[in-house]
Amino acid sequence: MLTTQKAGRGIVWALIATCMALGIATIGTQYIVSSQGDVAARATAQTQQIAQLARFPAQLAATEMDFRNQAAVPRGTLTAKFSQAMSQLDASANTIARNYPEGSATRVQFSNLYGDLRSRYDAAFRALSEDLAGNRRSTDYFVVHADGINQASQAVSTAATGLMEDELRQMPLQAQALANAGSRMSEMWILAGLAVLGIMCAYGLVVARNANKVLRLADVVRHHRTVPVQAASETEKDASPETPRTRPPVAAADLPRLIDEAIPTALADELKTGVLFIAMTNLEALRLDHTGEEVEDLQLGVRDSIAAALRPSDVVARLGDGEYGILLAEMRQRGDFVPIEQRIRRAITFAQMRFPQFAGKNIALRSNSAMYPIDGYRGDDLLRSARTMGQGNREQVQLSHDTAQVEEAPLASAAIAQPPAQQAAEPVAAPQPPAPQNGRKPPDRWDRDDLIFT
């Protein structure tokens, strides 16, 4: 199930990355097309500017020639023709000037030259108009203004010719810009194709890796007999999934089955399954001073305290007289036993404090852990391994609230001090029975971490 979810997420991410690559390529294409349009528009405007500059010198010469011929025409005709010629000349000059940026040196220089020519025309027109108004046919204004008009007209014509040559030199650059835009578009789509191909290759690698995990999982599960998980009860169905809660203790006969059910689930989530075995080793000493019912109540209280201290995925069962088996369904490494065992030992201490008659007694504990698949492939094997290895000759030390040791140690209550006479009568914990001779040596779980399935 988890592998299927990963594959589905991989497909979604691959599609998202592909759409992003294609979207970037599309946006880049639109930008390139827009830039191509801008370049083409500039090329068209440049062509029109060249044509305008090519016509302007001839228009200047024609206007000057018309002006020289105005002395022989009547006054009304002079005013109309001169005004029309100057209007056309002004329109051409303004069109040429607008093709250059406002404030640029080229535009300022051209405007100054044309402004000088225009002022000379205006002065000559006023002189000619005054001469005609007096019905005189004098040509003295040519002496005063014609040479200046000619010089100014030549200067403007030379400037226009120079601008035209500059525009002609820039035409190949515009053509090269258009060619570069086309090549950039091709490069953009080539890169987009390579990106999509890379995304597909990466997704193929992810699928291959997940398939390898599935094969490894199937190889391990082949050694394990899975048991169908029973349907949840009505109480469990009604419980809110957002509120984690501890599981109640189960019977000893149900614990191996629950371990068998937890192993495949943990493997699918890339986790491990662990079993913790805890035994009270001085029950006989406790029974010397208390009734069997009191000792039984203490054992049930210890079981309930352990259940309350576990995670929602864990479960505890009382295996026998003073013995408890704990299923730890979500383990990542062997070191996870340490905080869980510390929490359980503190819970046992608090459970003892709830029974005043046991306040001055020491509860000696022995604990050991087993993990799938190092110590067994089934629930019975893991419980047997934890129980067997827990009967070794390990040194036990006294557990204190000021230390965080996790080795097997007796827990002593600090609430009420034990009388000296009672301490003297306290029997020493019985030696641990030897491991059963079943013909094989228990596996050394501390030297076999490399066998943990990952």
N, C-alpha and C positions, 0 to 999 in steps of 0.2 A: 504493500500500500504506500509506504513512504517513498519507495523507488518510483512508483507511478506518479506520485505527486511531484517529485523532483523532475521527472521527464516532462510533465505538464508545465511546470514553471520554466523549464528550459525552452520549450516550444514558445511560450509567451515572450520570454526575453529575446529569443532569436527573431521573432516577428517584430518586436518593438525596435530592435537594433536595425533590422532590414528596412523598416519604414523610416527610421531616422536617416539611414544612409541615402535612401531614395529621395527623401524630403530635402536633404542638404543638396543633393545633385539637382533637384528641380529648382530650388531657390537659386543655386549658382547659375543654372541655365537661364533663368529669368533675368538675373543680373547681367549676364553676358549679353543676352539679347537686347536688354535695355541699353547697355553700353554700346553695342553695335548700332542701335538706332541713333544714339547721340553722335557717334562718329560719322554715320551716314548723313545726319542732319548738318553737322559741321562741314562735311565735304561739299554738300549742296550749297550751303551758304557761302562757302569759300569760292565755289565756281561762279556764283552770281556776283560776288565781290570782284573777282578778276574781270568779269565782263564789264562791270560798271567802271572799274578803273581804266579799262582799255578804251572806253568811249569818252571818258571825261576830258582828256587833252583835246580831242577833236571838238568837243562841245565848247571848251574854253576858246579855242581859235575861232569858231563860228560866231560866238557871242562878241568877241573883240571885233571881228570883221563887220558884223551888223552895227556895232556901235560907231565904227568909223564912217559908215554910210548914212548915219542919221542926220548929217548937216544938210543934205539935199532933199529931205522929205518934209512935209508939212508938220506943224506942231502936234496935232492930234494923232497922226500916224506914228510919230516918234514916241510919244508917251506909251501908246498901246504896245508897240513891238518891243520897246525896251523893257517894259514891265514884264511881258511874257517871257522874254529871253532870260531875264534875271531870275524869274520865278523857277524856271526849269533848271537853271544853274544852281540855285539854292537847294532845290530838291535833290539833285544829284550829289551835291557836297554833303548834305545832311545824311543821306543814305550811306555814303562812304564812311563818314565819321561814326555813325551808330554801330558799325560792324566791329569797332574796337572798344575795349572796356573804358568806362568813365574814369577820367583822370590818368589814363595811360599816356606815356610819352608820345606815342604815335598819334593818338587822337588830339592831344594838345598842340603838337607841331602842325598837323594838318589844319586844324581850326584856326590857328594864328595866321598861317599863310593865306588861307581863303578869306579870313576876316580883313587882312590888309588889301587883298584884291577887291573885296566888296566895298570897302570904304573909298577906294580910288574910283570905282564905277559911280558911286553915289555922288562924289564931288564933281566928276565930269558931267553927270546927268544934270546936276543943278546949274552948272555953268552953261551947258547947252540950252537948257530950258530958259534961262535968263536971256541968252542971245536971241533965241527965237521969239521970245515975248516982245522984244524991242524991234522985231521985224528986221533983224540984222542977219546976214548970212556970213558972219565971220567964222573963221576956222582957227582962231587963236587958242581955243580950248584944247585943240590937238597938241599944240606946242606945250601947253602946261600939263596935260593929263595923259596923252597917248603913250608917251614913253614909259611913264610909271605904270600904266595899266599893262603894257606889254611885258615889262619886267616882272610884275607880280603874277601875271598869267603864266609866264614861263616857269616861275618858281613853283607855282601850284601844279603845273603839268609835270614838271620833273619829279615832284614829290609823289604824285599819283603813279607815275611810271615805276618809281622805286618800290612803292607798296605792292604794285602788281607783280613785280619780280619776286618779292618776298613771298607772296601768296603762291606763286608758281613753284617756288622751292619747297613749300610745305605740303604740296599735294601728294608727293610720294610718301610722306610721313603718315598722312591720313589713310592712304591705301594700305600701308604696313600695319596701322592700328586695326583696320578691319580684318586683315589676315590673322593678326595675333588673337583677336577676339574669337575667331572661328577655331583656331587651334586650342585655345583655353577651354572652349566648350567640349571639344573632343577629349581633352585630358580630364575634364570633370567627370564625364560619363565613364571613362576608363577606370578612374579611381573609385567611382561608385560601384562598378562591377566587381572590382577587386575587393572592396569592403564587404559586399554581399557574399562573395565566395569565401572570404575569411570567416564571416559569421557562420556560414554553413559548416565549414570545416571544424570550427570550435564546438558547434553543437554536436557534430558527429563524435568528437572526442568525449564530450560529456556523456552522450548516450552509451558509448563503448565502455566508459568507466562505470556507469551505473549497471550495465549488463554484467560486467565483471563482478560487481558486488553481489548481484543477484545469484550468479553462479556459485560464489563462495558461500552465500547464505544457504543455498539449496544443498551444498555439499555438507554443511554442518548440521542442518536440520534433518538430513537423511539418517544421522546417528541418533536422532531423538524422536521418540514417539509422542506426537502431539495429541492432546486431549481437547475435545471441543469445549469451548467456554460455555458454561451454563447461562441461560437467559437471566437477566437482571430481575430482581424482585421488584414489586410495586413500590416499596419504600425507596429503593435505589433509583427507580425511574423518576419518582417525584422530587428527589433531591436536586437542588440547583447545582449545575456543573461549575458555576463560578465560585462556590464556597467549598474549598477543600476541607475534608474531614478525615479523621482516622478510621481505620477499619476495626471492627470488633474482633476479639480473639476467636479463633476457630478450633475445632477439634483436632487432636493429634493425627487422626486418620485422614483428615482433609489436607493437611499441610503438604505432603508429597505431591498430591494432585495439583494444588495451587502452584507449586514450584514448576511442575511440568507445563502448566499453562502460561506461566510468566516467561519461560525461556524463549519461545519463538517471538513473543511480543518484544522482548528486550533486544533480540537479534535484529528484528526489523527496524528498530529505532537506533541501531548501532550502539547498544548499551550491553551491560553484562548483568548476570544474575548471581547474587550472593546469598549465603546462608550463615547465620550467626547462631552459635550454640552457647547457652549459658546454663550453668548448673550450680545449685546451692550445695556445698560440700559438707556442711556441719549441721545437717538436719537432725542427726541422732543426738548431738549435744543439745540442740534446742528442745528435743522431746523429753529430755531428762527433767527439765524444770517446767514444762508446759504440757497441756493436754494435746491429744492428737487433733482435736477440733480447732484449737488455737493455731497450731502449726499449719493446718489446712487453710484456715482463713488467711494466714500470712502469705501462703503460696498463691492463693487466688488474688490477693491484693497486689502482690508483686507482678503477676501476669497482667492485671488491669493497668497498672502503672506503666509497664512496658508498652502495652498497646497505645496508651495515651501519648507516649513519647515518640512514637514512630511517625513516619511520613504517610501521606494518604495512600501511597502505592505499596506499603509494607504491611505485613501481618504477622502475628505471633500466635503460637500454639503451645500449650503445656503438654510436653511429651511424656512426662512421668513424674515421679516423686522428686520435686525440686529441680526439674529439668525443663528448659524452654527452648524451642526452636523458632527462629525469626527469619522470615523471608524478606530479603532486600531486593526488590524487583528492578530498581533503577540504579545500577552501579556503573561508574565509568572507569574506575581503577581500584586496585586493592587498598589504596590509602583512604578510600571513602569509608572503610570500616571504622577508622579512628574516631571521627566526631560522633558517629552513630552509637558506638559502644560507650563513649563518654556520657552521652545523653541518657542512655539506658541505665548506666550505673548510678547516675544522679537520681533518676526516677525510682530506682530500687531503694536508695537511701531515704527519699521522701516517703515511699510506701511503708518503710519500717517505722518511721516517725508517727504514722497514723495508728500504730498499734502500741499503746503505752506499755503493755506487758513485755514487749521485746525491745524496749528503749535501751536497755543496758547490755544487750547481747550483740555480739559480732556475727555478721552474716558473711561467711567466707564464700567467695564466688570463683568459679573457674569458667573461662570463656575461650572459644576458638571459632574460626571462620573457615568457610569453604567457598569456592567460586567455580562457576561453570566456565569452560569445560575442563579446567585443570584438575579439579578434584572429583569430577563425575559428570555424567551426561543426563542423569535423571534425578528426580527429587529424593528418592530413597538413597541413591548413591551419595548425594551431597550431604544429607543428614547423617548418614553413617560415617562419612569421611570427617565431618566436623566433630561428631561425638568421639570417634576413635582418636583423632589427633589431639583432642582436648584432654585425653587421659595420659599424655606424655609426662615426663619428669621435668616440667618447667618450674622454675623458681617463682613463688608467689610473694608479693610485697604488699604492704599495707597501703591502701588508697587514701590519700588526704585531699581535702578541698583546696589546698594551696598548690597542688601539682596537677599536671594534665597528662599523667602517664596512662597508657592504655593496656599495659600488661595485666595478667590475671592477678588480682589482689583482693583481699577481704575488705569489705566495707564496714566501718564501725560508726555507730551513731554517736554524735557529740552532744546530744540533747541532755542526757542524764548520766551522770558518772556511775560506774558499776562499783558496788561495795567490794572491798578487798577480799572478804571471805568468799564472795561469789566468784571473783576472778580466780581465786585459788582452786575452786571446785570446777571451773570451766574446763572441759576436756579439750585436749589438743585435737585439731582436725585430723581425721583418719587419713592415712596414706591413700593415694589414688590407686585404684586397681590397675593391674597391667593391661596393656592393649590385648584384645582377643587375637589368638593365633589363628588367623584365617589363611595362612600359607603365602601371604604376600605382604610386602612392606608398604605402609602408607606413603603416598607420593609426597615429596618435599615441595610444598606450595611456595616456599620462599625463593626457590631457585628456578622456578618454571614460569616466570612472568612472560617469557617470550611465547608461551603457548596460548596466551589470551587472545581470543578472536577479536580482531579489529576490523 
